[in-house]
Amino acid sequence: MIIGITGTTSGIGHAISQLPYKFIVFNRVDGDIHDASVVYEKLKACDVFINNACEADFQTKLLEYFFEIWKNKRKKII
C-alpha cells in the first residue's frame, strides 16, 4: 500500500509520515505542494490519500480532483 500525504512539514502530517509505511510526501519546504501537476501525477500511484494540506484552497481542489477519479475505485481519501 502506498500512502500519499500533504502537509508533512510539521505537526500531525509530519508525525504520520514517520510511521513505517510507504509514503509519498508533499510539503511546502520541498516546494512540490505548489505544483499541482506534480502532486496529481504522484498521487495517482497511491492507494490512500491523506489530505492534510493547508495551502489556501489547494486542499479543496485536491479533494475534488481525487474524489472524481477515485470514486469507483478501491482507494481512500482521509
Salt bridges, closest charged atoms under 4 A:
GLU41 OE1 - LYS44 NZ 3.66
GLU55 OE1 - HIS34 ND1 3.87
ASP57 OD2 - LYS61 NZ 3.63
GLU68 OE1 - LYS71 NZ 3.21
